[in-house]
């Protein structure tokens, strides 16, 4: 007996046709109850395993959602995936994860791989490396449902789930001002990604609202990394009038800021305030603990999954209005920015 039992094997055993067996296994109304019972009994005896992939392809769906993340090392993305997988498990979907490693080329390959795998939809956070967006356009032309999370591009008219990055930047900067810091710098991320520009705009608006003048020398263009934070502090400390606080575009950059300030024996938060963005797991465990903006990651994953399922169900209707779900940023103030609190 072959290791893989097929419908043809069951048909041969029962001296009937493969079509009859197939209909019986799929509970077709045209097949008698007696025949269905015989087929099911024989299938069980022969240890027949239904080919779920072939079956789902016949239905035009695989029950698989593809998810492209920039990095599995960053807890933020893992936490969003956790939200996606929770919902997927509840609704009978499987999740296929692809890591772009922040590379445009790998992201392109990821889209191609998921298209070839015939996934039902793709949830993606864009890589920070800029090139073009043809792979997303091509996927949409192939009628593939796509939802962006965290990082999106408005020009592509693709559904997205985002945090209110402008508001997050505004809250972070306002907090530093209210703690008594006067010369607040900002370390940005790649400007082609809308989220980083929005955080910069929030920073500028907070300065304006609180009557502080925007100083372009207090802006350092980073690449979202620990090194970006270290390099920024090296640059800031060489200025004639260095800043006394930094709003970093995300937590790994903020970690680099703290490392470099410690190296220069600058007391945090007494002499220098630091706030990040994302609420990475390490933030509460480092010394001093890191103030940050929480992005509701699990909720982001749940919302992204809800949007993709809606798109899959509406696949035949191409006149859908682009949906954008905006989540509220939640401030998490810890030691690194609390200048007005007594520190031992």
N, C-alpha and C positions, 0 to 999 in steps of 0.2 A: 504493500500500500504506500502511495506517495505521501510525503510529509505534509504537503498542502492539499487539503481536500477541496474540490471544486463542486460547483453546482452540477457539472457534467457527471461527476462520480456518483452523486446522489441519484441523478436521473437513471444512470446505468443500473444501479442497484435495484431501483424500483421498476425498471423496464418502462420508463416514461420519457418525456422530452425535457430538455433543460428549461424551456420556456414555462412548462407547467410547474417545475420545481421553483423557479424564480418567482412566479406569481404566488405560489403557496407560501413561500418564505416572506413575501411582502403583503400577506393577508388580502390578496385580491378577491373581491366579491364573486368573481366568476368561477372560483375554485371551491369544490364541495368541502364541508367540514371534515369529512372522512379522509379525503386526499391530503388536506392540510395537516391533519394529525399524523398520517403516515410519513409525510415529508419531514415534519419536525422531529419525529421519533428517530428516523433514519439519520437525519442531520446530526442529532445529538449523539447517536451511536457511533457515527464515523468521526465525531469531534470536528465538525465543520465550523470554521470561523468566518463570519461575514467579512468581506473586504470593504471596510468602511470608507476607504479612500475612493475606490471605484464607485461605490454606492453614492457617496456625496458628490462626486464629479458628474454623475448622471443627473443629479438634482440641480447641478449648476452651482453648488456651494461646497466648501471644504470644512466649514466650521472652525477655520483658523483665522486669527487676527495677527497680522505682522506688526511688530513694534520696533522702531529704530531709535536707539538712544545714543547720545554722543559718547558716554563713558559709563561703564559698569562700576568703576572705582568710586564714583561720586554718589553718595547716599541719596541725594535729591532725586536722581533718576530711578534708583532702585525703589524708592518709596512710592513714586508715581506708578511704576510697574506693579507694585504690590496692590495698589488701588485698582488697576486695570485687571489683574489676575483674579482678584476677589470677585469682581463682577462677571468676568468670563466664566469662572467655575460655576457660579450661580445660574448662568444662562446657557450652559452647555457648549461654550466655545473653548478652544485651546489657543494658547499664545505662543508665537514664534518670535524670539528676540534676536535682533541683529545690532551689533555695536559698530558705530562709524569711527570711533576713536578720534572724533573731531575732524575727520578728513572728508573733504568734498568727494574725493574719488571713491572712498569706502562707502559713503552715503549713497552714491550713484549705483555702486555694485549691490548695495543692500536693497534698493528699490527694484533692481533687475531680478535679484534672487527671489524676492517676495512675489513679484509678478509671475515668475516661472513656477513658483510653488503654488500658484493659483489661490492665494489667500483671499478671504472675503473682503478685507479692508486693511488699511495701514494707518497706524498711529505713529507720529514721528516728531521728534524734537531735532531741529536742524543743527548740523555741524557748524562750528564757529569759523571754519576755513571757508573763505568766499571764492566762488567761481561763477557758475550760473545755475539756473533753476530748471533747466530743460528736462531733467529726469522726473521732476514733479509734474510738469506740463504733459509729458509723454504718458505718465501713469494715469492722469486725469482723462487724457484723450482715449485711453484704453478702458474708460468707464470704471476705473478703480476708485472706490471711496477712500478719501484721505482726511485725517484730522491731525492738525498740528497741536502740540502742547508746549507750553513755556516759550519756545522760540518759534516765531512764525514770520510770514512775509505777506503783507496786505495786498501786494500787487498780484498774487497768485489766486485770489478769490477761493481760498480753501478754508473750511471750518476750523475753528481753533478754540482752545481753552487756555486762558492766560491769567496771570495775576495782574492787578492794577499796578504796573511797575512805576508809573509816574507818581502815584499816591505813595507807594512804598519808599521811593527816593525822597519824596517830600517829608514823610514821617521821620525817616532816619536823620535827615539833615536838620529838621526842626528840633528834634530831640537833642542833638549836639549843641545847637544854639541855646536851647533852654537850660542846658547843663552849665552854661557859662563859657563855652569855647567861642573864640572870636575869629580865628583864621582857619576856616574849614576847607580842606582839600577834598577832591574826589578822584578816585582811580576808576576809569571807565573800562568797558569791554569793547570788542570789535563793533564799529559803528554801523555796519551793514545789518546787524541784528537789532531789530526794533526795540527789544526789551532793554538793551543797554543804553540806547539813545533816550528812551522814556525815563530811565532812572536818572540820567544826567539832567534831563529837563525838570524832573521833580526836585533835584538838588538846587538848580538855578532858581526855581520858583520859590523855594523855601528861603533862600538868601534874600531874594527881593521882598518877600512878605515880611521878613524880620528886619528889613532896613540895612542889610549887609551888602557891600558892593561885590559883584562877581569879579574874581581875579583869574584871568586865563592861565597864569603861571601855576595856579593851584590845581590844574587839571593834568593828570598823567594818563596817557593811553596805554592800557594794559592788555593782556591776552587771556585773562581769566586763569590765573595760576599763582602758586605761592611765590614764584620768582618775580612775578609782576608786582606783588606787594613789597618785596624786598627792594627791587629796583626803584620803585616809586619813592620809598622812604630815603634811599640814597640820594635821589634827585632833589626831594623836598628839603632835606637837611643842608644842602649846598646853597639854597636860596638866601638872599640877604635878610629876608623876613620870613622864616619858615612857618608853615602852618602849625596849629596846636591840636588839630583833630583831623581824622580822615573818615569819610564815608566810602567804603570799598564796594565795588560793584557786586561782589559775592564773597562767600566766606573763606575760600581758599586764598584769595587775594588778601583778605583781612588777616588771615593766619600769617602770611608772609610779612605783613605790616608789623604785627606783634613781635615776630621773631627778630626783625631788623631793629625795632625800637629797643628791645631787650639787649641786643648786641651793643647798642649805643648807650646803654644804661639810662634810658629815658623812662621815667616812671609812668605807668598806665594805671589808672586814668588821671592821676594827679597833674601830670605835665602834658599828657597827650591822650586824647579820646579816640576810640576806634569803634566803628559799627560796620557790620557786614550785611549780607543779604542771602537768604536761603534756609537758614537754621539747620545747617549740617550737624550731624550727631556729635562731632568732636567739640563743637562750640562751648557746650556747658562743662566739658572736662578739662579744657586747657586752663592755664593760669596767666593772666586773669581770664575769667570766663568771658565769652564773646557775646556782645550785644548784636542783634541781627533782626531780620524781617522774615517771619515765617510765611511760606508760600502755599500752605494748605495742600501739600503734595498728594496725600492719599485721595483727598477730595478731587484734586485735579485729574488723577487717574480715573476715578469713578465717572466724572463728567465727560472725559475724553471717550471712555468706553460707551457711554450712553449716546454720544453724538455719532460714533462710528456705526453702532447698531441701527440707529435711525437712518443713516445714509444707506446702509446695506439693504434695509427694508424698502427704501424709496429709490433703489437703484434705477428702476425703469423711468422714473420721473426726473428728467434732466433740468427742469426749471426751478430747482430748489433754491431758496434764498440762502446765501452764505450766513452761517450762524457763528457768533463769537460769544463765548461765555467768559465773563470777567469775574475773577474771584477777589475777595478782599484781602489785602496784606495784613498780617497780624504782627505788631511789634513785640519783640522779646528783648527786654532791657536787662543786661547783666553787668558785671563789674567793669568791663573795658570802657564803658562810656559814662558811668555814674560818678561824675566829678564832685557833685554836691553831697554825696553820701560819704560818711566817715569810713575810711579804710584803714585797717590796722597796719 
